[in-house]
Amino acid sequence: MKYQKLISKLNPKFIKLNEPLSKHTTLRIGGPADIFYEPRTNEELIDAIIHARKENVPITMLGWGSNVLVGDLGIRGLVIRNQAKKITIGQKEIVEKSENNENLINQWEKSYKSEIRWNSATEKEGARKMYEFQDLDYDENDRPIVKVVMESGVDLPFAINHLVYQGLTGLQWYGRIPGTIGGAIFNNIHGGTHFIHEIIDEVKVLDSKNQIKIYKQNELKAKYDYSIFHDTKEIILDATFNLRKGDKKRAIYVAQEWTKRKALHQPSNSIGCVFQNISVKEKEKRGWPTVSVGYVVEHVLNMKGFHIGDAWISEKHHNFIENKGKATAQEYLAVIEEIKKRALEKLGLNLKLEIFLLGEFK
Ligand SMILES: Cc1cc2nc3c(=O)[nH]c(=O)nc-3n(C[C@H](O)[C@H](O)[C@H](O)COP(=O)(O)OP(=O)(O)OC[C@H]3O[C@@H](n4cnc5c(N)ncnc54)[C@H](O)[C@@H]3O)c2cc1C
């Protein structure tokens, strides 16, 4: 059997063959992974990578699949969902319980329910506030630093809950962002004006020669939706964060407020904003109130209600595309292509993807 040699080297308890990736993505879209593996420690993760490389088996890292569109034909080779979930604060170690993505995503979806609907048509002037949440901003750079090391499999919602609620602040801007620490570092997640690299001291990776390598913050080349790992394809193992002994009450309020607003305006059956924001220069040139492409899709391209099959431009936030039932990756991609085409033809605007396409498409 194909991959037999690799399979014999992995921990059999954590392997699934031909595992549908629709069970492991927030969109619930994606064909099968040839081998789906969930190592419980960084040692097991490193071991798997070394063996797969030796056997020339392609490797794909996956967190919650909350920023990826996986093709309907799935992913060949080895797909790894890292379950190494240790958080170290000084001498203290906390290990988050291992949980499969399906349960994590279900729990996250149910964790904040609201019936209130944002009427975007009447919120035109408030668009900036609604899309960017700038009113929640503040600075704590003068507070004492606390070093916290987190393995890449730690779930971001768990980390926020756990750390902010004990007064270790810095992650509050990322309330209700689904995913893992690995995924957050890979694409340098943003929450309003904040980027996660700003609170990173260093990142430990396994490089292409199977050596451990450390990147200091200034070596990450981090910017909006980008880190050096897009190009190096290295495996993120863990990261040391510079959190602050901050204002616990305020951080909890901000994390909760972000969560509340995001739950109102951003549908969970999605993969986040599909397109990157436009530049401030472009926004000013066009006289639009926000850099969010959601505004452009809704108010300029007038694509409210557009859908192909079950892939719908979201009515909550028009830079999101939802899977309202049984959407395929093909349909999802077709909606993306249509928005891109209209933006280019009608506005001369070249929209860039904020999400990643993984695996094989029809
Ligand atoms: C409702 C909703 C709201 C969102 N809001 C935001 C937001 O406010 N800001 C924002 O920036 N994003 C947002 N996102 C997008 C997404 O949640 C983030 O980008 C998240 O950090 C992705 O993490 P993940 O673990 O799910 O990564 P995945 O989607 O699983 O993977 C993303 C990429 O990271 C790579 N990767 C993952 N782990 C590793 C690793 N250990 N080593 C190397 N590479 C790795 C994968 O190969 C893939 O290329 C949102 C998404 C949703 C559904």
The ligand as an SDF file (V2000), in Angstrom:
LIG
                    3D

 53 58  0  0  0  0  0  0  0  0999 V2000
  -15.3740   33.8880   11.7280 C   0  0  0  0  0  0  0  0  0  0  0  0
  -13.9100   34.1120   11.4280 C   0  0  0  0  0  0  0  0  0  0  0  0
  -13.2850   35.2830   11.8460 C   0  0  0  0  0  0  0  0  0  0  0  0
  -11.9320   35.5110   11.5610 C   0  0  0  0  0  0  0  0  0  0  0  0
  -11.3680   36.6840   11.9960 N   0  0  0  0  0  0  0  0  0  0  0  0
  -10.0720   36.9390   11.7300 C   0  0  0  0  0  0  0  0  0  0  0  0
   -9.4680   38.1680   12.1640 C   0  0  0  0  0  0  0  0  0  0  0  0
  -10.0990   39.0020   12.8020 O   0  0  0  0  0  0  0  0  0  0  0  0
   -8.1610   38.3840   11.8730 N   0  0  0  0  0  0  0  0  0  0  0  0
   -7.4190   37.4690   11.1690 C   0  0  0  0  0  0  0  0  0  0  0  0
   -6.2270   37.7410   10.9340 O   0  0  0  0  0  0  0  0  0  0  0  0
   -7.9540   36.2870   10.7610 N   0  0  0  0  0  0  0  0  0  0  0  0
   -9.2530   36.0100   11.0100 C   0  0  0  0  0  0  0  0  0  0  0  0
   -9.8140   34.8270   10.5790 N   0  0  0  0  0  0  0  0  0  0  0  0
   -9.0130   33.8730    9.7940 C   0  0  0  0  0  0  0  0  0  0  0  0
   -8.3860   32.6980   10.6160 C   0  0  0  0  0  0  0  0  0  0  0  0
   -9.1850   32.3910   11.7030 O   0  0  0  0  0  0  0  0  0  0  0  0
   -6.9790   33.0200   11.1120 C   0  0  0  0  0  0  0  0  0  0  0  0
   -6.1290   33.2860   10.0290 O   0  0  0  0  0  0  0  0  0  0  0  0
   -6.4050   31.8570   11.9540 C   0  0  0  0  0  0  0  0  0  0  0  0
   -5.2580   32.2980   12.6040 O   0  0  0  0  0  0  0  0  0  0  0  0
   -6.0670   30.6050   11.1630 C   0  0  0  0  0  0  0  0  0  0  0  0
   -5.5930   29.6270   12.0790 O   0  0  0  0  0  0  0  0  0  0  0  0
   -5.7390   28.0690   11.8200 P   0  0  0  0  0  0  0  0  0  0  0  0
   -5.0270   27.3940   12.9200 O   0  0  0  0  0  0  0  0  0  0  0  0
   -7.1550   27.6960   11.5960 O   0  0  0  0  0  0  0  0  0  0  0  0
   -4.9050   27.9160   10.4670 O   0  0  0  0  0  0  0  0  0  0  0  0
   -5.3270   27.0940    9.1530 P   0  0  0  0  0  0  0  0  0  0  0  0
   -6.4440   27.8060    8.4650 O   0  0  0  0  0  0  0  0  0  0  0  0
   -5.5330   25.6720    9.4930 O   0  0  0  0  0  0  0  0  0  0  0  0
   -4.0080   27.2590    8.3230 O   0  0  0  0  0  0  0  0  0  0  0  0
   -3.6470   28.5130    7.7780 C   0  0  0  0  0  0  0  0  0  0  0  0
   -2.2290   28.4020    7.1900 C   0  0  0  0  0  0  0  0  0  0  0  0
   -1.2940   28.2340    8.2450 O   0  0  0  0  0  0  0  0  0  0  0  0
   -0.4670   27.1050    8.0230 C   0  0  0  0  0  0  0  0  0  0  0  0
   -0.1160   26.5310    9.3380 N   0  0  0  0  0  0  0  0  0  0  0  0
   -0.9580   26.2050   10.3440 C   0  0  0  0  0  0  0  0  0  0  0  0
   -0.2600   25.6960   11.3900 N   0  0  0  0  0  0  0  0  0  0  0  0
    1.0530   25.7180   11.0410 C   0  0  0  0  0  0  0  0  0  0  0  0
    2.2720   25.3120   11.6790 C   0  0  0  0  0  0  0  0  0  0  0  0
    2.2800   24.7910   12.9250 N   0  0  0  0  0  0  0  0  0  0  0  0
    3.4290   25.4580   10.9940 N   0  0  0  0  0  0  0  0  0  0  0  0
    3.4460   25.9620    9.7430 C   0  0  0  0  0  0  0  0  0  0  0  0
    2.3340   26.3600    9.0830 N   0  0  0  0  0  0  0  0  0  0  0  0
    1.1480   26.2310    9.7190 C   0  0  0  0  0  0  0  0  0  0  0  0
   -1.3360   26.1780    7.1690 C   0  0  0  0  0  0  0  0  0  0  0  0
   -0.5420   25.2620    6.4240 O   0  0  0  0  0  0  0  0  0  0  0  0
   -2.0730   27.1830    6.2870 C   0  0  0  0  0  0  0  0  0  0  0  0
   -1.2860   27.5220    5.1600 O   0  0  0  0  0  0  0  0  0  0  0  0
  -11.1770   34.5510   10.8530 C   0  0  0  0  0  0  0  0  0  0  0  0
  -11.8060   33.3680   10.4370 C   0  0  0  0  0  0  0  0  0  0  0  0
  -13.1590   33.1360   10.7190 C   0  0  0  0  0  0  0  0  0  0  0  0
  -13.8070   31.8500   10.2700 C   0  0  0  0  0  0  0  0  0  0  0  0
  1  2  1  0
  2  3  1  0
  2 52  2  0
  3  4  2  0
  4  5  1  0
  4 50  1  0
  5  6  2  0
  6  7  1  0
  6 13  1  0
  7  8  2  0
  7  9  1  0
  9 10  1  0
 10 11  2  0
 10 12  1  0
 12 13  2  0
 13 14  1  0
 14 15  1  0
 14 50  1  0
 15 16  1  0
 16 17  1  0
 16 18  1  0
 18 19  1  0
 18 20  1  0
 20 21  1  0
 20 22  1  0
 22 23  1  0
 23 24  1  0
 24 25  2  0
 24 26  1  0
 24 27  1  0
 27 28  1  0
 28 29  2  0
 28 30  1  0
 28 31  1  0
 31 32  1  0
 32 33  1  0
 33 34  1  0
 33 48  1  0
 34 35  1  0
 35 36  1  0
 35 46  1  0
 36 37  1  0
 36 45  1  0
 37 38  2  0
 38 39  1  0
 39 40  1  0
 39 45  2  0
 40 41  1  0
 40 42  2  0
 42 43  1  0
 43 44  2  0
 44 45  1  0
 46 47  1  0
 46 48  1  0
 48 49  1  0
 50 51  2  0
 51 52  1  0
 52 53  1  0
M  END
$$$$
